[in-house]
Amino acid sequence: MARQAPQPALAVAAGSAPEEPPRAAAAGRGLTLALAVLRAGPVAILGLLVLLLGLVSDVFWSLENIGNVLNQSAVICVLALGQLLVVVTRGIDLSVGSNLSLSAVVGALVWQHQSSTVLAVAAALATGTAVGLVNGLLFVKGRLPHPFIPTLAMLTAASGLALYLSHSETIQGAPPLVDEVGAGRIAAVPGGGDIGWFPTATFVVVAVAALLVLATRGLVWGRWVYAVGGNPEAAVRNGIPVPSVLVSVYAVCGLLAGVAALLTMGRADAGSPTAGALAELDAIAAVIIGGASFLGGRGTVLNALTGAFVIAVMRNGLNLLGIDPNWQYMATGVVIVVAVELDVVRGHLESRFRSLQAVSAP
């Protein structure tokens, strides 16, 4: 009788091979779900805050309070949108608060001496843009190692100039149009009586956000901004004018600081040399809470606005509950840490997801 040839040991192991793809597919689906949840982190944080504050406060959902939140968040939203572009390119602008103060003072002074709405608005916007342009040129042309340095220097310089020009006093008065945009309400929106509850400043936020969406998604410049932030070396190799892109980003950030200055002027009917104190921290916090990365190349307009609303809703809720204002800063710090930690976990899961895709690929 012929002896049966032994079966290779590999045949036994091969029997378990068909079970691996389903396991990898299940793990991939689980990671995809987890990533979707983490990417919705900023919206989830905002939704949770709104739900909790609506339960503990009787007036939180009132139209008047919603209008207050929208009006209070307008300046943070505009500053955060400018800061977003800078952070996407791996930078930071610490001077937006001082830039806001200086632009407001210049605009108020021009109005005081010329009584021209056009000149006052143009002066505020030009001042903000000039400060941002100087920041970009110092960083790029001055070959400074990090934008932290020129923007930190500009923070103190612009603040000092605002105090000097105003003689450390608030400049009273602003153009009626600016007052209407900064503090006005839309009576045509139903539910707020004769005065209205919907703030005019929200239209400015929507307009700025829409323009940035069009610029970042529809223009070559927008693709360059994300390319520079994602991989500067590759951007240079692909012929992208990296220095010009960086300078333009800081100029746009400065321009939006000028827009925020006009909103601040209108809200107070004055230009104060301290109007933007610590506003840069709110702008940076909003961008980080919104999920943008200091490593560059990631961040969206919607998420930056979400981060700004998180800060505004949190402060509004603490005020409604009569909690010590000092807790607002501590609460903001906690939310920043939670948002960054969620981003770290998201990065880890994305790495695992790519590894599983590589293993399951034929």
C-alpha positions as CSV (number, residue, x, y, z in Angstrom):
1,M,0.0,0.0,0.0
2,A,1.3,3.4,-1.0
3,R,2.0,5.7,2.0
4,Q,-0.2,8.9,1.9
5,A,1.9,12.0,1.6
6,P,1.8,14.2,4.6
7,Q,-0.2,17.4,4.3
8,P,1.8,20.6,4.5
9,A,1.6,22.4,7.9
10,L,0.8,25.6,5.9
11,A,-2.5,24.1,4.8
12,V,-3.8,24.2,8.4
13,A,-2.8,27.8,8.8
14,A,-4.3,28.7,5.5
15,G,-7.7,27.6,6.8
16,S,-7.9,30.6,9.1
17,A,-7.0,33.1,6.4
18,P,-10.5,33.8,5.2
19,E,-11.5,34.9,8.7
20,E,-9.0,37.8,8.7
21,P,-10.6,40.1,6.2
22,P,-14.0,40.2,8.0
23,R,-12.1,41.0,11.3
24,A,-10.2,43.8,9.6
25,A,-13.4,45.0,8.0
26,A,-15.2,45.1,11.3
27,A,-12.2,46.9,13.0
28,G,-12.2,49.4,10.1
29,R,-15.9,50.1,10.5
30,G,-15.4,50.6,14.2
31,L,-12.5,53.0,13.6
32,T,-14.5,54.9,11.0
33,L,-17.4,55.4,13.4
34,A,-15.0,56.5,16.2
35,L,-13.3,59.0,13.8
36,A,-16.6,60.4,12.7
37,V,-17.6,61.0,16.4
38,L,-14.2,62.6,17.2
39,R,-14.3,64.8,14.1
40,A,-17.7,66.0,15.3
41,G,-16.1,66.9,18.6
42,P,-16.5,70.7,18.4
43,V,-20.2,70.4,17.4
44,A,-20.8,67.8,20.1
45,I,-19.2,70.1,22.7
46,L,-21.4,73.0,21.6
47,G,-24.5,70.9,21.5
48,L,-23.8,69.6,25.0
49,L,-23.3,73.1,26.4
50,V,-26.5,74.3,24.7
51,L,-28.5,71.3,26.1
52,L,-27.2,71.7,29.6
53,L,-27.7,75.5,29.8
54,G,-31.1,75.1,28.4
55,L,-32.0,72.7,31.2
56,V,-30.6,74.8,34.1
57,S,-31.6,78.3,32.9
58,D,-35.1,79.4,32.1
59,V,-34.0,82.3,29.9
60,F,-31.3,80.7,27.9
61,W,-33.6,79.8,25.1
62,S,-35.3,83.2,25.0
63,L,-34.9,85.1,21.7
64,E,-33.4,88.0,23.5
65,N,-30.7,85.9,25.0
66,I,-30.0,84.1,21.7
67,G,-29.5,87.6,20.2
68,N,-27.2,88.5,23.0
69,V,-25.1,85.3,22.4
70,L,-24.9,86.1,18.6
71,N,-23.9,89.7,19.3
72,Q,-21.3,88.8,21.9
73,S,-19.8,86.2,19.7
74,A,-19.5,88.3,16.6
75,V,-16.1,89.8,17.4
76,I,-14.6,86.5,18.5
77,C,-16.0,84.9,15.3
78,V,-14.3,87.4,13.0
79,L,-11.0,87.3,14.9
80,A,-11.1,83.4,14.9
81,L,-11.6,83.3,11.1
82,G,-8.5,85.4,10.6
83,Q,-6.5,83.4,13.1
84,L,-7.7,80.2,11.4
85,L,-5.8,81.1,8.2
86,V,-2.6,81.8,10.2
87,V,-2.9,78.5,12.2
88,V,-3.5,76.5,9.0
89,T,-0.1,77.7,7.7
90,R,1.6,76.6,11.0
91,G,1.7,80.1,12.4
92,I,0.1,82.2,15.1
93,D,-0.8,85.8,15.5
94,L,-0.6,87.1,19.0
95,S,-1.2,90.7,18.0
96,V,-4.9,90.6,16.8
97,G,-6.1,92.0,20.2
98,S,-3.8,94.9,20.1
99,N,-4.4,95.4,16.4
100,L,-8.1,95.6,17.2
101,S,-7.5,98.3,19.8
102,L,-5.3,100.3,17.5
103,S,-7.7,100.1,14.6
104,A,-10.6,101.1,16.8
105,V,-8.6,104.1,18.1
106,V,-7.6,105.2,14.7
107,G,-11.1,104.9,13.3
108,A,-12.6,106.9,16.2
109,L,-9.9,109.6,15.9
110,V,-10.6,110.0,12.1
111,W,-14.3,110.2,12.8
112,Q,-13.8,112.8,15.6
113,H,-11.7,115.0,13.3
114,Q,-13.2,114.4,9.9
115,S,-16.8,113.3,10.6
116,S,-16.6,111.1,7.5
117,T,-18.0,107.5,7.7
118,V,-16.0,106.4,4.7
119,L,-12.7,107.7,6.0
120,A,-13.3,106.3,9.5
121,V,-14.1,102.9,8.2
122,A,-11.3,102.9,5.7
123,A,-8.8,104.1,8.4
124,A,-9.8,101.2,10.7
125,L,-9.5,98.6,8.0
126,A,-6.3,100.0,6.6
127,T,-4.7,100.1,10.0
128,G,-5.6,96.5,10.7
129,T,-4.3,95.4,7.3
130,A,-1.1,97.3,7.7
131,V,-0.4,95.7,11.1
132,G,-1.0,92.3,9.6
133,L,1.2,93.1,6.6
134,V,4.1,94.2,8.9
135,N,3.7,90.9,10.8
136,G,4.0,88.9,7.6
137,L,6.9,90.8,6.2
138,L,8.9,90.6,9.5
139,F,8.4,86.9,9.6
140,V,9.1,86.2,6.0
141,K,11.5,88.9,4.9
142,G,13.1,89.2,8.3
143,R,13.7,85.4,8.3
144,L,12.6,85.1,11.9
145,P,12.4,81.5,13.2
146,H,8.7,81.6,14.2
147,P,5.8,84.0,13.8
148,F,5.5,84.0,17.6
149,I,8.3,86.5,17.7
150,P,7.1,89.3,15.3
151,T,3.5,89.0,16.5
152,L,4.5,89.1,20.1
153,A,6.6,92.3,19.4
154,M,3.6,93.7,17.5
155,L,1.3,92.9,20.4
156,T,3.2,95.3,22.6
157,A,4.0,97.9,19.9
158,A,0.4,98.2,18.7
159,S,-0.9,98.4,22.2
160,G,1.5,101.1,23.1
161,L,0.7,103.1,19.9
162,A,-3.0,102.8,20.7
163,L,-2.4,104.2,24.2
164,Y,-0.2,107.0,22.8
165,L,-2.6,108.1,20.1
166,S,-5.6,108.1,22.5
167,H,-3.6,109.6,25.5
168,S,-4.8,106.5,27.4
169,E,-8.4,107.6,27.1
170,T,-11.4,106.2,25.3
171,I,-12.2,108.2,22.1
172,Q,-16.0,108.8,22.3
173,G,-18.1,108.6,19.2
174,A,-18.4,106.4,16.1
175,P,-20.2,106.8,12.7
176,P,-23.9,106.0,12.9
177,L,-23.5,103.2,10.3
178,V,-20.8,101.6,12.5
179,D,-23.0,101.9,15.6
180,E,-25.9,100.2,13.7
181,V,-23.7,97.4,12.5
182,G,-22.0,96.8,15.8
183,A,-25.0,97.2,18.1
184,G,-28.1,97.3,16.0
185,R,-30.9,94.7,15.9
186,I,-33.1,93.7,12.9
187,A,-36.7,94.5,13.7
188,A,-37.9,92.7,10.6
189,V,-37.0,89.4,12.1
190,P,-40.2,88.3,14.0
191,G,-40.2,87.6,17.7
192,G,-38.3,90.5,19.2
193,G,-40.9,93.3,19.3
194,D,-40.3,96.8,17.8
195,I,-36.5,96.7,18.6
196,G,-35.8,93.2,17.3
197,W,-33.6,90.5,18.7
198,F,-31.4,89.4,15.7
199,P,-28.2,91.4,15.7
200,T,-26.9,93.2,12.6
201,A,-23.4,92.0,13.5
202,T,-24.3,88.5,12.6
203,F,-24.7,89.4,9.0
204,V,-21.1,90.6,9.1
205,V,-20.0,87.3,10.5
206,V,-21.9,85.4,7.8
207,A,-20.5,87.6,5.0
208,V,-16.9,87.1,6.2
209,A,-17.4,83.4,6.7
210,A,-18.9,83.0,3.2
211,L,-16.1,85.0,1.6
212,L,-13.5,82.8,3.3
213,V,-15.2,79.6,2.3
214,L,-15.2,80.8,-1.3
215,A,-11.5,81.9,-1.1
216,T,-10.3,78.7,0.5
217,R,-12.4,76.3,-1.6
218,G,-12.8,78.1,-4.9
219,L,-9.6,80.0,-5.4
220,V,-6.1,78.7,-6.1
221,W,-4.9,80.9,-3.2
222,G,-7.0,78.9,-0.8
223,R,-5.5,75.6,-2.0
224,W,-2.0,77.2,-1.7
225,V,-2.7,78.1,2.0
226,Y,-3.5,74.5,2.9
227,A,-0.6,73.2,0.9
228,V,1.8,75.5,2.6
229,G,0.5,74.4,6.0
230,G,0.4,70.7,5.1
231,N,3.9,70.4,3.7
232,P,6.0,73.6,3.1
233,E,8.9,71.8,1.4
234,A,6.5,70.0,-1.0
235,A,4.8,73.4,-1.7
236,V,8.1,74.9,-2.7
237,R,8.9,72.0,-4.9
238,N,5.6,72.4,-6.6
239,G,6.2,76.0,-7.4
240,I,3.9,77.6,-4.9
241,P,5.0,81.1,-3.9
242,V,5.3,80.3,-0.2
243,P,6.6,83.7,1.0
244,S,3.8,85.6,-0.7
245,V,1.2,83.2,0.6
246,L,2.4,83.6,4.2
247,V,2.5,87.4,3.9
248,S,-1.0,87.5,2.4
249,V,-2.4,85.3,5.2
250,Y,-1.1,87.7,7.9
251,A,-2.5,90.6,6.0
252,V,-5.9,89.0,5.8
253,C,-5.8,88.3,9.5
254,G,-5.0,91.9,10.1
255,L,-7.8,93.0,7.9
256,L,-10.3,90.9,9.9
257,A,-8.9,92.5,13.1
258,G,-9.9,95.8,11.5
259,V,-13.4,94.4,10.8
260,A,-13.6,93.3,14.5
261,A,-12.5,96.8,15.5
262,L,-15.5,98.3,13.7
263,L,-17.8,95.9,15.4
264,T,-16.3,96.9,18.8
265,M,-16.5,100.6,18.0
266,G,-20.2,100.2,17.1
267,R,-21.0,98.3,20.2
268,A,-19.5,100.9,22.5
269,D,-19.9,104.0,20.2
270,A,-16.3,104.6,21.0
271,G,-12.7,103.6,20.3
272,S,-10.9,102.2,23.4
273,P,-7.2,101.6,23.5
274,T,-7.9,98.5,25.6
275,A,-10.9,97.2,23.7
276,G,-9.0,94.1,22.4
277,A,-7.3,93.1,25.6
278,L,-6.8,89.3,25.6
279,A,-9.0,89.0,22.5
280,E,-6.1,87.1,20.8
281,L,-6.5,84.4,23.4
282,D,-10.2,84.0,22.6
283,A,-9.4,83.8,18.9
284,I,-6.7,81.2,19.3
285,A,-8.9,79.2,21.8
286,A,-11.8,79.3,19.3
287,V,-9.6,77.9,16.5
288,I,-8.1,75.2,18.6
289,I,-11.5,74.2,20.1
290,G,-12.7,74.0,16.5
291,G,-10.2,71.3,15.7
292,A,-7.5,73.2,13.8
293,S,-3.9,71.9,14.3
294,F,-0.8,73.9,15.0
295,L,1.0,71.4,12.8
296,G,-0.8,73.1,9.9
297,G,-2.9,72.0,6.9
298,R,-6.1,71.3,8.8
299,G,-9.0,73.5,9.9
300,T,-12.3,74.7,8.5
301,V,-14.3,77.9,8.6
302,L,-17.3,76.1,10.1
303,N,-15.3,74.6,12.9
304,A,-13.6,77.9,13.8
305,L,-17.1,79.5,14.1
306,T,-18.2,76.5,16.2
307,G,-15.2,77.1,18.6
308,A,-16.1,80.8,18.9
309,F,-19.7,79.9,19.7
310,V,-18.5,77.4,22.3
311,I,-16.7,80.2,24.1
312,A,-19.6,82.7,23.8
313,V,-22.3,80.2,24.9
314,M,-20.2,79.1,27.9
315,R,-19.6,82.7,29.1
316,N,-23.3,83.6,28.5
317,G,-24.4,80.6,30.5
318,L,-22.0,81.3,33.4
319,N,-23.3,84.9,33.5
320,L,-26.9,83.7,33.5
321,L,-26.2,81.3,36.4
322,G,-24.5,84.1,38.4
323,I,-21.2,82.3,38.6
324,D,-18.0,84.3,39.3
325,P,-16.6,85.7,36.0
326,N,-13.2,84.4,36.9
327,W,-14.5,80.9,36.3
328,Q,-15.0,81.8,32.7
329,Y,-11.3,81.7,32.0
330,M,-10.8,78.4,33.9
331,A,-13.7,76.9,32.0
332,T,-12.3,78.0,28.7
333,G,-9.0,76.4,29.7
334,V,-10.7,73.1,30.5
335,V,-12.5,73.1,27.1
336,I,-9.2,73.8,25.3
337,V,-7.5,70.8,27.0
338,V,-10.5,68.5,26.2
339,A,-10.5,69.7,22.6
340,V,-6.8,69.1,22.1
341,E,-6.9,65.7,23.8
342,L,-9.7,64.7,21.5
343,D,-7.5,65.8,18.6
344,V,-4.7,63.7,19.9
345,V,-7.0,60.6,20.1
346,R,-8.3,61.3,16.6
347,G,-4.7,61.4,15.3
348,H,-3.9,58.1,16.9
349,L,-7.1,56.4,15.5
350,E,-6.4,57.8,12.0
351,S,-2.9,56.2,12.2
352,R,-4.5,52.9,13.3
353,F,-7.1,53.2,10.5
354,R,-4.3,53.7,7.8
355,S,-2.5,50.7,9.2
356,L,-5.6,48.5,8.9
357,Q,-6.2,49.7,5.3
358,A,-2.6,48.8,4.4
359,V,-2.9,45.3,5.9
360,S,-6.3,44.6,4.2
361,A,-5.2,45.9,0.8
362,P,-4.6,43.1,-1.8
